[in-house]
Amino acid sequence: MNIYQRINNVRKAIKYVQKDKDVSTGKGSYKAVTHDMVTAMVREHLVAQGIVTFPVLVASSVAVPPAKDANEPAKQIRYEATYDIHFVNEEDANDRLTIRIEAHAMDNGDKAPGKALSYAKKYAVLKLFEIETGEDDESRTEQGGMDEKRLEDFRVLIVESASMEDLQKNFTRAYKAAQEDSDREAMQIFTKAKDNRKAELAKAA
């Protein structure tokens, strides 16, 4: 069998994976499917079908958010990376399918690269094998709203604002983007994030 036939056999064997973890964002939480859950579901089928999968880092960068004040440096870094996730026929190393995917992660230690890699691998597997998760990743886009990654990027920008001036600038940028996408929920999320950060800055002043 070629790699596409092997991939199709895995698709036949797997249909649905349940969201299994509450993920904290610092301002709330959401349900998610973890990397370990996806790996546990697909591993035996990859082995049975003779598919070897591995990631290759294409590019990466690290951004440090501005400090809240001179005496309190930023607590987290943002790691961004692009990976090629290869799915290879064990009988022919040249017979492969490759998915290029971007990922990012926030962390206050050294775990950000690992988080980003886990995210990239997980979503490459979910999308390639068309595994249902119960998540509605495209709901915003389908309704004219912004996608989840863009929304979270704007929200983080707001909550990491180092000053009232930065906060107003970041909030205005995010809110305008939400208006352009006709996303009322995003407007509410950005407004709440702005109000919370404003209170934090006022208290620290």
N, CA, C and O of each residue as an XYZ file, in Angstrom:
820
protein
N       0.840     -1.204      0.000
C       0.000      0.000      0.000
C       0.871      1.249      0.000
O       1.946      1.267      0.599
N       0.398      2.292     -0.676
C       1.104      3.564     -0.615
C       0.656      4.344      0.619
O      -0.248      3.915      1.336
N       1.284      5.476      0.860
C       1.008      6.226      2.092
C      -0.443      6.689      2.177
O      -1.013      6.753      3.266
N      -1.034      7.010      1.041
C      -2.417      7.492      1.064
C      -3.392      6.370      1.426
O      -4.370      6.606      2.135
N      -3.133      5.163      0.947
C      -3.980      4.032      1.316
C      -3.845      3.712      2.802
O      -4.826      3.365      3.460
N      -2.636      3.830      3.319
C      -2.408      3.582      4.738
C      -3.120      4.631      5.602
O      -3.732      4.304      6.619
N      -3.026      5.892      5.176
C      -3.708      6.964      5.895
C      -5.213      6.740      5.878
O      -5.887      6.951      6.886
N      -5.741      6.314      4.740
C      -7.179      6.083      4.633
C      -7.628      4.955      5.558
O      -8.731      5.006      6.102
N      -6.795      3.948      5.739
C      -7.140      2.857      6.652
C      -7.203      3.345      8.093
O      -8.048      2.890      8.863
N      -6.318      4.266      8.465
C      -6.384      4.845      9.804
C      -7.660      5.653      9.955
O      -8.306      5.609     11.002
N      -8.023      6.388      8.919
C      -9.269      7.162      8.954
C     -10.473      6.262      9.176
O     -11.404      6.635      9.889
N     -10.462      5.111      8.586
C     -11.573      4.174      8.746
C     -11.674      3.659     10.180
O     -12.761      3.347     10.667
N     -10.528      3.576     10.840
C     -10.491      2.970     12.174
C     -10.822      3.946     13.298
O     -11.245      3.526     14.375
N     -10.632      5.262     13.055
C     -10.815      6.260     14.116
C     -11.873      7.271     13.686
O     -11.860      7.761     12.557
N     -12.790      7.574     14.606
C     -13.859      8.502     14.257
C     -13.948      9.713     15.184
O     -14.191     10.830     14.727
N     -13.754      9.494     16.471
C     -14.051     10.568     17.416
C     -13.135     10.488     18.624
O     -12.846      9.400     19.122
N     -12.674     11.656     19.100
C     -11.906     11.724     20.343
C     -12.553     12.776     21.232
O     -12.896     13.865     20.772
N     -12.713     12.446     22.490
C     -13.408     13.327     23.433
C     -12.465     14.358     24.030
O     -11.328     14.037     24.378
N     -12.936     15.605     24.152
C     -12.168     16.617     24.872
C     -11.997     16.156     26.313
O     -12.966     15.794     26.979
N     -10.730     16.173     26.795
C     -10.444     15.526     28.071
C      -9.771     16.405     29.104
O      -9.412     15.910     30.173
N      -9.583     17.691     28.833
C      -8.849     18.508     29.789
C      -9.391     19.921     29.842
O      -9.750     20.500     28.817
N      -9.447     20.482     31.063
C      -9.749     21.896     31.243
C      -8.441     22.667     31.181
O      -7.535     22.422     31.977
N      -8.337     23.595     30.241
C      -7.126     24.384     30.059
C      -7.361     25.797     30.575
O      -8.305     26.467     30.157
N      -6.499     26.248     31.485
C      -6.618     27.588     32.052
C      -5.917     28.595     31.170
O      -4.824     28.332     30.669
N      -6.542     29.757     30.973
C      -5.944     30.830     30.181
C      -5.482     31.974     31.062
O      -4.939     32.957     30.557
N      -5.685     31.867     32.376
C      -5.362     32.964     33.281
C      -6.560     33.838     33.551
O      -6.657     34.443     34.619
N      -7.477     33.918     32.601
C      -8.700     34.705     32.760
C      -9.943     33.841     32.588
O     -11.056     34.358     32.481
N      -9.752     32.526     32.560
C     -10.862     31.613     32.363
C     -10.311     30.252     31.949
O      -9.125     29.981     32.137
N     -11.155     29.405     31.393
C     -10.711     28.093     30.956
C     -11.587     27.604     29.814
O     -12.667     28.137     29.564
N     -11.088     26.560     29.116
C     -11.862     25.966     28.052
C     -11.501     24.485     27.965
O     -10.448     24.066     28.445
N     -12.379     23.701     27.353
C     -12.154     22.280     27.183
C     -11.275     22.047     25.954
O     -11.414     22.739     24.945
N     -10.373     21.073     26.043
C      -9.487     20.803     24.921
C      -9.173     19.316     24.840
O      -9.291     18.586     25.824
N      -8.776     18.884     23.661
C      -8.271     17.537     23.449
C      -6.757     17.595     23.619
O      -6.098     18.401     22.963
N      -6.200     16.769     24.475
C      -4.774     16.834     24.739
C      -3.963     16.024     23.726
O      -4.479     15.135     23.049
N      -2.681     16.364     23.649
C      -1.753     15.644     22.789
C      -1.697     14.170     23.179
O      -1.702     13.299     22.309
N      -1.643     13.882     24.488
C      -1.552     12.492     24.941
C      -2.784     11.688     24.550
O      -2.674     10.517     24.188
N      -3.961     12.313     24.623
C      -5.182     11.621     24.244
C      -5.166     11.249     22.767
O      -5.523     10.131     22.396
N      -4.750     12.195     21.927
C      -4.687     11.935     20.490
C      -3.647     10.865     20.183
O      -3.896      9.966     19.380
N      -2.476     10.959     20.823
C      -1.417      9.968     20.607
C      -1.887      8.573     21.004
O      -1.656      7.605     20.280
N      -2.547      8.475     22.156
C      -3.042      7.178     22.621
C      -4.044      6.577     21.647
O      -4.107      5.359     21.480
N      -4.830      7.442     21.002
C      -5.859      6.955     20.085
C      -5.274      6.463     18.762
O      -5.739      5.465     18.212
N      -4.258      7.156     18.250
C      -3.783      6.834     16.897
C      -2.574      5.905     16.851
O      -2.318      5.283     15.820
N      -1.825      5.800     17.951
C      -0.544      5.100     17.901
C      -0.664      3.668     17.368
O       0.067      3.285     16.455
N      -1.568      2.888     17.925
C      -1.666      1.491     17.504
C      -2.062      1.369     16.040
O      -1.669      0.419     15.363
N      -2.839      2.329     15.554
C      -3.267      2.281     14.153
C      -2.132      2.689     13.218
O      -2.006      2.147     12.120
N      -1.307      3.641     13.649
C      -0.138      4.016     12.858
C       0.824      2.835     12.749
O       1.363      2.557     11.678
N       1.032      2.148     13.863
C       1.917      0.982     13.868
C       1.350     -0.114     12.965
O       2.076     -0.708     12.168
N       0.064     -0.373     13.093
C      -0.572     -1.432     12.306
C      -0.510     -1.148     10.808
O      -0.371     -2.064      9.998
N      -0.614      0.122     10.454
C      -0.621      0.497      9.035
C       0.770      0.827      8.498
O       0.918      1.156      7.321
N       1.783      0.741      9.350
C       3.141      0.981      8.882
C       3.408      2.431      8.535
O       4.074      2.724      7.542
N       2.889      3.348      9.355
C       3.121      4.778      9.142
C       4.039      5.298     10.246
O       3.731      5.186     11.433
N       5.161      5.865      9.837
C       6.096      6.481     10.785
C       5.906      7.994     10.685
O       5.930      8.556      9.589
N       5.718      8.647     11.824
C       5.515     10.095     11.809
C       6.544     10.784     12.689
O       6.886     10.293     13.765
N       7.035     11.928     12.221
C       8.002     12.695     13.012
C       7.977     14.157     12.574
O       7.665     14.457     11.422
N       8.309     15.073     13.502
C       8.305     16.500     13.186
C       9.703     17.002     12.840
O      10.705     16.465     13.312
N       9.753     18.036     12.011
C      11.002     18.732     11.712
C      10.754     20.229     11.882
O       9.832     20.788     11.288
N      11.587     20.866     12.697
C      11.443     22.303     12.922
C      11.925     23.066     11.692
O      13.050     22.877     11.229
N      11.058     23.929     11.172
C      11.384     24.740     10.001
C      11.910     26.111     10.414
O      12.911     26.587      9.878
N      11.232     26.739     11.368
C      11.632     28.069     11.845
C      11.025     28.300     13.215
O       9.997     27.714     13.554
N      11.673     29.167     14.012
C      11.137     29.485     15.337
C      11.599     30.861     15.759
O      12.580     31.391     15.237
N      10.876     31.440     16.721
C      11.252     32.738     17.275
C      10.697     32.842     18.683
O       9.749     32.145     19.046
N      11.299     33.722     19.471
C      10.858     33.944     20.845
C      10.589     35.427     21.039
O      11.409     36.267     20.668
N       9.445     35.745     21.617
C       9.095     37.133     21.909
C       8.850     37.264     23.407
O       8.176     36.426     24.007
N       9.391     38.304     24.002
C       9.183     38.574     25.421
C       8.244     39.759     25.540
O       8.593     40.853     25.097
N       7.057     39.582     26.124
C       6.116     40.695     26.276
C       6.738     41.821     27.087
O       7.620     41.567     27.907
N       6.306     43.052     26.881
C       6.859     44.170     27.654
C       6.587     44.005     29.144
O       5.554     43.466     29.540
N       7.514     44.470     29.956
C       7.365     44.376     31.406
C       6.215     45.242     31.879
O       5.932     46.293     31.303
N       5.549     44.786     32.944
C       4.448     45.567     33.499
C       4.968     46.867     34.105
O       4.330     47.914     33.996
N       6.134     46.788     34.744
C       6.805     47.990     35.230
C       8.284     47.659     35.401
O       8.696     46.519     35.186
N       9.079     48.650     35.786
C      10.527     48.476     35.858
C      10.939     47.416     36.872
O      11.992     46.796     36.724
N      10.130     47.204     37.890
C      10.470     46.264     38.955
C       9.836     44.889     38.778
O      10.067     43.985     39.582
N       9.044     44.736     37.733
C       8.350     43.461     37.524
C       8.457     43.054     36.057
O       7.626     43.456     35.243
N       9.466     42.266     35.712
C       9.638     41.834     34.324
C       8.502     40.903     33.887
O       7.784     40.341     34.714
N       8.363     40.760     32.594
C       7.327     39.876     32.052
C       7.533     38.452     32.568
O       8.661     37.964     32.636
N       6.454     37.805     32.924
C       6.543     36.474     33.522
C       6.565     35.357     32.483
O       6.976     34.236     32.783
N       6.124     35.658     31.269
C       6.037     34.616     30.255
C       6.741     35.031     28.965
O       6.902     36.216     28.675
N       7.148     34.030     28.211
C       7.639     34.264     26.862
C       6.646     33.657     25.881
O       5.873     32.766     26.233
N       6.677     34.141     24.669
C       5.835     33.587     23.606
C       6.764     32.942     22.578
O       7.603     33.615     21.979
N       6.610     31.650     22.383
C       7.424     30.896     21.441
C       6.581     30.584     20.214
O       5.485     30.035     20.328
N       7.093     30.933     19.046
C       6.393     30.669     17.790
C       7.260     29.786     16.908
O       8.469     29.992     16.807
N       6.638     28.804     16.270
C       7.413     27.875     15.456
C       6.598     27.356     14.281
O       5.368     27.312     14.317
N       7.318     26.967     13.245
C       6.724     26.298     12.085
C       7.369     24.931     11.957
O       8.593     24.800     11.996
N       6.532     23.914     11.803
C       7.028     22.539     11.709
C       6.539     21.880     10.422
O       5.471     22.205      9.903
N       7.342     20.953      9.925
C       6.887     19.993      8.933
C       6.650     18.681      9.669
O       7.572     18.110     10.250
N       5.405     18.210      9.639
C       5.071     16.936     10.261
C       5.008     15.897      9.148
O       4.141     15.967      8.277
N       5.926     14.936      9.176
C       6.031     13.931      8.115
C       5.298     12.649      8.499
O       5.385     12.188      9.637
N       4.580     12.084      7.543
C       3.933     10.784      7.678
C       4.512      9.906      6.576
O       4.269     10.140      5.392
N       5.290      8.882      6.980
C       6.119      8.146      6.031
C       5.720      6.673      5.973
O       5.448      6.042      6.995
N       5.693      6.145      4.756
C       5.475      4.720      4.537
C       6.714      3.965      5.011
O       7.811      4.207      4.507
N       6.556      3.055      5.974
C       7.708      2.358      6.542
C       8.441      1.498      5.513
O       9.601      1.141      5.721
N       7.778      1.163      4.411
C       8.393      0.317      3.389
C       9.099      1.121      2.302
O       9.839      0.572      1.485
N       8.857      2.441      2.307
C       9.474      3.293      1.288
C       9.601      4.698      1.859
O       8.618      5.439      1.914
N      10.797      5.066      2.282
C      11.007      6.360      2.944
C      10.702      7.548      2.042
O      10.482      8.654      2.535
N      10.684      7.337      0.736
C      10.365      8.427     -0.196
C       8.870      8.612     -0.389
O       8.427      9.612     -0.953
N       8.098      7.647      0.078
C       6.638      7.715     -0.031
C       6.103      8.336      1.253
O       5.931      7.645      2.257
N       5.844      9.625      1.220
C       5.445     10.328      2.428
C       4.482     11.461      2.112
O       4.379     11.920      0.975
N       3.775     11.902      3.159
C       2.932     13.085      3.095
C       3.400     14.022      4.204
O       3.615     13.594      5.338
N       3.555     15.297      3.872
C       4.062     16.269      4.835
C       3.068     17.400      5.028
O       2.556     17.963      4.061
N       2.800     17.727      6.288
C       1.920     18.841      6.636
C       2.761     19.922      7.302
O       3.448     19.659      8.289
N       2.707     21.135      6.764
C       3.392     22.267      7.398
C       2.386     23.004      8.273
O       1.298     23.361      7.821
N       2.759     23.225      9.523
C       1.816     23.816     10.467
C       2.538     24.783     11.405
O       3.672     24.534     11.815
N       1.874     25.880     11.738
C       2.416     26.865     12.670
C       1.809     26.641     14.052
O       0.676     26.176     14.179
N       2.580     26.979     15.084
C       2.093     26.838     16.456
C       2.787     27.866     17.334
O       3.886     28.326     17.024
N       2.130     28.220     18.434
C       2.761     29.117     19.407
C       2.367     28.683     20.808
O       1.378     27.975     20.997
N       3.152     29.114     21.789
C       2.872     28.757     23.177
C       3.423     29.830     24.102
O       4.463     30.429     23.831
N       2.713     30.062     25.193
C       3.151     30.972     26.244
C       3.592     30.142     27.445
O       2.934     29.169     27.813
N       4.723     30.539     28.059
C       5.176     29.813     29.238
C       6.127     30.697     30.044
O       6.814     31.554     29.489
N       6.157     30.477     31.366
C       7.045     31.258     32.222
C       8.323     30.500     32.560
O       9.113     30.949     33.391
N       8.529     29.343     31.913
C       9.739     28.561     32.115
C      10.320     28.128     30.791
O      10.419     28.913     29.848
N      10.709     26.846     30.733
C      11.350     26.343     29.521
C      10.459     25.380     28.741
O      10.947     24.620     27.906
N       9.157     25.411     29.012
C       8.255     24.437     28.409
C       7.590     24.912     27.117
O       6.921     24.126     26.447
N       7.763     26.177     26.758
C       7.071     26.718     25.590
C       7.384     25.949     24.299
O       6.452     25.643     23.555
N       8.655     25.619     23.993
C       8.918     24.862     22.767
C       8.203     23.511     22.730
O       7.682     23.102     21.692
N       8.186     22.823     23.875
C       7.496     21.539     23.936
C       5.994     21.679     23.746
O       5.359     20.857     23.085
N       5.438     22.728     24.332
C       3.998     22.975     24.172
C       3.657     23.232     22.711
O       2.677     22.697     22.192
N       4.468     24.053     22.049
C       4.207     24.377     20.651
C       4.309     23.135     19.773
O       3.488     22.934     18.879
N       5.316     22.302     20.027
C       5.480     21.078     19.250
C       4.301     20.131     19.452
O       3.794     19.547     18.494
N       3.864     19.982     20.708
C       2.717     19.113     20.996
C       1.469     19.611     20.276
O       0.703     18.819     19.727
N       1.267     20.932     20.281
C       0.108     21.527     19.598
C       0.171     21.229     18.107
O      -0.825     20.813     17.516
N       1.336     21.439     17.492
C       1.487     21.233     16.052
C       1.235     19.777     15.673
O       0.504     19.483     14.726
N       1.849     18.879     16.424
C       1.692     17.447     16.126
C       0.238     17.024     16.301
O      -0.312     16.313     15.460
N      -0.375     17.454     17.381
C      -1.761     17.075     17.660
C      -2.688     17.499     16.532
O      -3.487     16.696     16.051
N      -2.587     18.754     16.107
C      -3.516     19.240     15.090
C      -3.208     18.692     13.712
O      -4.118     18.544     12.897
N      -1.960     18.386     13.427
C      -1.639     17.735     12.161
C      -2.310     16.367     12.091
O      -2.864     15.989     11.058
N      -2.254     15.625     13.208
C      -2.877     14.304     13.258
C      -4.399     14.410     13.165
O      -5.032     13.673     12.408
N      -4.985     15.333     13.939
C      -6.446     15.484     13.922
C      -6.961     15.826     12.537
O      -7.959     15.262     12.087
N      -6.283     16.754     11.851
C      -6.764     17.204     10.548
C      -6.477     16.171      9.458
O      -7.322     15.942      8.593
N      -5.298     15.544      9.486
C      -4.975     14.569      8.450
C      -5.915     13.371      8.492
O      -6.404     12.919      7.457
N      -6.166     12.861      9.700
C      -6.993     11.667      9.825
C      -8.473     12.002     10.022
O      -9.293     11.113     10.252
N      -8.804     13.288      9.931
C     -10.205     13.752      9.988
C     -10.924     13.203     11.217
O     -12.001     12.615     11.124
N     -10.294     13.414     12.366
C     -10.848     12.916     13.629
C     -11.740     13.984     14.245
O     -11.306     15.118     14.446
N     -12.966     13.633     14.539
C     -13.893     14.559     15.174
C     -13.516     14.739     16.642
O     -13.147     13.780     17.321
N     -13.612     15.973     17.122
C     -13.279     16.258     18.519
C     -14.423     16.901     19.284
O     -14.362     17.012     20.508
N     -15.456     17.322     18.587
C     -16.530     18.058     19.242
C     -16.218     19.532     19.351
O     -17.062     20.301     19.811
N     -15.023     19.955     18.938
C     -14.662     21.363     18.949
C     -15.178     22.025     17.680
O     -15.229     21.411     16.615
N     -15.558     23.285     17.816
C     -16.083     24.032     16.681
C     -15.076     25.095     16.289
O     -15.310     26.289     16.481
N     -13.944     24.652     15.734
C     -12.833     25.558     15.433
C     -13.201     26.664     14.455
O     -12.623     27.750     14.495
N     -14.169     26.390     13.572
C     -14.456     27.334     12.503
C     -15.723     28.138     12.741
O     -16.164     28.874     11.859
N     -16.312     28.005     13.922
C     -17.600     28.649     14.144
C     -17.532     30.147     13.944
O     -18.446     30.733     13.363
N     -16.472     30.779     14.411
C     -16.348     32.227     14.260
C     -16.234     32.595     12.787
O     -16.895     33.518     12.309
N     -15.372     31.846     12.066
C     -15.163     32.145     10.661
C     -16.448     31.947      9.866
O     -16.777     32.753      8.996
N     -17.178     30.862     10.170
C     -18.407     30.585      9.451
C     -19.437     31.684      9.666
O     -20.253     31.953      8.784
N     -19.407     32.317     10.824
C     -20.375     33.360     11.140
C     -19.821     34.755     10.864
O     -20.412     35.755     11.271
N     -18.705     34.814     10.184
C     -18.109     36.105      9.883
C     -17.197     36.615     10.976
O     -16.798     37.779     10.944
N     -16.847     35.763     11.963
C     -16.002     36.176     13.073
C     -14.556     35.776     12.865
O     -14.217     35.116     11.883
N     -13.699     36.184     13.805
C     -12.281     35.858     13.706
C     -12.011     34.465     14.248
O     -12.760     33.961     15.085
N     -10.940     33.844     13.770
C     -10.621     32.502     14.234
C     -10.056     32.551     15.649
O      -9.669     33.611     16.141
N     -10.015     31.381     16.300
C      -9.648     31.298     17.711
C      -8.222     31.780     17.973
O      -7.975     32.468     18.963
N      -7.292     31.426     17.102
C      -5.893     31.806     17.324
C      -5.742     33.328     17.279
O      -5.055     33.913     18.117
N      -6.383     33.963     16.302
C      -6.281     35.420     16.183
C      -6.911     36.097     17.390
O      -6.369     37.071     17.912
N      -8.055     35.583     17.837
C      -8.709     36.143     19.014
C      -7.801     36.044     20.238
O      -7.648     37.015     20.979
N      -7.199     34.870     20.449
C      -6.341     34.682     21.619
C      -5.100     35.563     21.542
O      -4.636     36.071     22.564
N      -4.558     35.749     20.337
C      -3.395     36.626     20.177
C      -3.727     38.052     20.608
O      -2.939     38.693     21.304
N      -4.886     38.543     20.196
C      -5.304     39.886     20.583
C      -5.561     39.970     22.086
O      -5.199     40.958     22.725
N      -6.187     38.934     22.650
C      -6.501     38.947     24.076
C      -5.220     38.989     24.902
O      -5.131     39.735     25.877
N      -4.230     38.188     24.514
C      -2.951     38.179     25.227
C      -2.275     39.537     25.119
O      -1.680     40.021     26.082
N      -2.367     40.146     23.950
C      -1.777     41.471     23.753
C      -2.371     42.473     24.739
O      -1.657     43.316     25.281
N      -3.672     42.378     24.969
C      -4.350     43.290     25.894
C      -3.925     43.028     27.332
O      -3.563     43.962     28.048
N      -3.964     41.773     27.764
C      -3.685     41.467     29.176
C      -2.212     41.642     29.524
O      -1.869     41.727     30.703
N      -1.338     41.697     28.527
C       0.084     41.902     28.788
C       0.503     43.356     28.577
O       1.695     43.662     28.602
N      -0.456     44.254     28.371
C      -0.139     45.671     28.166
C       0.618     46.219     29.372
O       0.234     45.992     30.519
N       1.709     46.949     29.090
C       2.592     47.401     30.163
C       2.173     48.730     30.772
O       2.632     49.082     31.859
N       1.310     49.472     30.091
C       0.891     50.786     30.591
C      -0.523     51.077     30.111
O      -1.056     50.386     29.243
N      -1.123     52.119     30.695
C      -2.462     52.523     30.268
C      -2.459     52.911     28.793
O      -3.403     52.616     28.060
N      -1.395     53.571     28.372
C      -1.296     53.980     26.968
C      -1.241     52.771     26.042
O      -1.926     52.722     25.021
N      -0.410     51.791     26.419
C      -0.326     50.560     25.626
C      -1.656     49.813     25.638
O      -2.085     49.268     24.621
N      -2.295     49.795     26.796
C      -3.573     49.110     26.929
C      -4.609     49.698     25.977
O      -5.307     48.960     25.282
N      -4.707     51.025     25.944
C      -5.680     51.668     25.070
C      -5.372     51.379     23.599
O      -6.273     51.125     22.800
N      -4.095     51.423     23.263
C      -3.687     51.160     21.882
C      -3.994     49.718     21.481
O      -4.534     49.471     20.402
N      -3.647     48.766     22.352
C      -3.864     47.355     22.046
C      -5.342     47.007     22.012
O      -5.790     46.236     21.164
N      -6.098     47.584     22.946
C      -7.540     47.333     22.968
C      -8.205     47.894     21.709
O      -9.037     47.222     21.099
N      -7.850     49.105     21.322
C      -8.441     49.727     20.135
C      -8.167     48.888     18.888
O      -9.043     48.702     18.043
N      -6.953     48.394     18.791
C      -6.581     47.557     17.640
C      -7.394     46.268     17.616
O      -7.902     45.865     16.570
N      -7.514     45.622     18.781
C      -8.248     44.362     18.864
C      -9.743     44.573     18.605
O     -10.371     43.815     17.866
N     -10.293     45.606     19.220
C     -11.732     45.861     19.090
C     -12.085     46.185     17.638
O     -13.112     45.741     17.125
N     -11.227     46.958     16.987
C     -11.464     47.300     15.580
C     -11.464     46.043     14.715
O     -12.286     45.908     13.809
N     -10.539     45.122     14.997
C     -10.484     43.862     14.248
C     -11.757     43.047     14.463
O     -12.280     42.444     13.526
N     -12.252     43.033     15.702
C     -13.490     42.312     16.000
C     -14.677     42.937     15.274
O     -15.548     42.225     14.775
N     -14.709     44.260     15.214
C     -15.778     44.950     14.490
C     -15.734     44.619     13.009
O     -16.767     44.386     12.382
N     -14.538     44.601     12.461
C     -14.387     44.285     11.032
C     -14.848     42.867     10.722
O     -15.340     42.586      9.629
N     -14.681     41.969     11.708
C     -15.110     40.581     11.528
C     -16.540     40.335     12.012
O     -17.031     39.206     11.988
N     -17.202     41.418     12.454
C     -18.593     41.306     12.956
C     -18.705     40.260     14.060
O     -19.653     39.475     14.095
N     -17.725     40.259     14.960
C     -17.661     39.248     16.020
C     -17.996     39.898     17.365
O     -17.113     40.440     18.030
N     -19.243     39.843     17.755
C     -19.689     40.473     19.004
C     -19.090     39.782     20.226
O     -18.766     40.438     21.216
N     -18.944     38.473     20.157
C     -18.369     37.751     21.292
C     -16.929     38.196     21.526
O     -16.506     38.378     22.667
N     -16.179     38.369     20.439
C     -14.793     38.835     20.568
C     -14.756     40.234     21.167
O     -13.883     40.525     21.984
N     -15.677     41.100     20.783
C     -15.743     42.451     21.354
C     -15.915     42.373     22.867
O     -15.266     43.110     23.610
N     -16.790     41.482     23.319
C     -17.035     41.335     24.756
C     -15.796     40.785     25.468
O     -15.465     41.230     26.567
N     -15.115     39.826     24.848
C     -13.903     39.244     25.432
C     -12.820     40.307     25.566
O     -12.149     40.392     26.595
N     -12.650     41.118     24.523
C     -11.623     42.159     24.556
C     -11.955     43.245     25.578
O     -11.071     43.763     26.259
N     -13.234     43.579     25.673
C     -13.649     44.601     26.633
C     -13.409     44.126     28.067
O     -12.930     44.886     28.909
N     -13.741     42.881     28.334
C     -13.530     42.327     29.667
C     -12.040     42.275     29.997
O     -11.632     42.618     31.106
N     -11.229     41.842     29.027
C      -9.783     41.774     29.235
C      -9.212     43.158     29.496
O      -8.329     43.324     30.338
N      -9.716     44.155     28.772
C      -9.259     45.532     28.943
C      -9.613     46.059     30.326
O      -8.784     46.686     30.985
N     -10.844     45.806     30.768
C     -11.287     46.285     32.080
C     -10.467     45.644     33.202
O     -10.092     46.311     34.166
N     -10.193     44.345     33.067
C      -9.396     43.650     34.081
C      -7.967     44.191     34.130
O      -7.410     44.413     35.205
N      -7.388     44.399     32.953
C      -6.010     44.899     32.926
C      -5.943     46.346     33.411
O      -4.972     46.739     34.059
N      -6.958     47.131     33.104
C      -7.015     48.522     33.559
C      -7.031     48.571     35.086
O      -6.349     49.393     35.699
N      -7.819     47.683     35.689
C      -7.889     47.640     37.152
C      -6.539     47.232     37.753
O      -6.131     47.755     38.789
N      -5.849     46.288     37.089
C      -4.548     45.840     37.579
C      -3.506     46.964     37.508
O      -2.722     47.157     38.438
N      -3.510     47.696     36.399
C      -2.564     48.799     36.234
C      -2.837     49.926     37.227
O      -1.910     50.527     37.770
N      -4.131     50.207     37.458
C      -4.503     51.260     38.401
C      -4.082     50.887     39.819
O      -3.643     51.737     40.595
N      -4.222     49.608     40.143
C      -3.858     49.149     41.475
C      -2.351     49.210     41.682
O      -1.882     49.489     42.785
N      -1.585     48.945     40.609
C      -0.139     48.947     40.710
C       0.452     50.344     40.698
O       1.608     50.529     41.078
N      -0.316     51.321     40.270
C       0.186     52.712     40.149
C       0.391     53.341     41.524
O       0.805     54.496     41.619
